[in-house]
């Protein structure tokens, strides 16, 4: 088992759910979160919004995924990102589970 963490703009919520389904991830959790990007180091002409910190409505998914399903999920997300015209992408991180009290893991 692997722990998968996915973050993205809330606009991609349904697409992420669809990808989880295609990768046969049947159980997951998600939460709406606020994403922050600090522009304080950016020169004013480059910062069109003129705010030092930009907040974004985001979503966080996490799931325990079978090893054999992780690569498919990773591929689906990378393919989705590859055709996006916006700068916003879906981000995925995969972590090994060293120890768990869940006997199914």
Buried (B, 14 or more C-beta within 10 A) or exposed (E): BBBBEBBBBEEBBEBBBEBBEEBEBEEBEBEEEEBEEEBEEEEEEEBEEEEEEEEBEBBBBBBBBEEEBBEBBBEBBEEBBEEEEEEBBBEBEBEEEEEEEEEEE
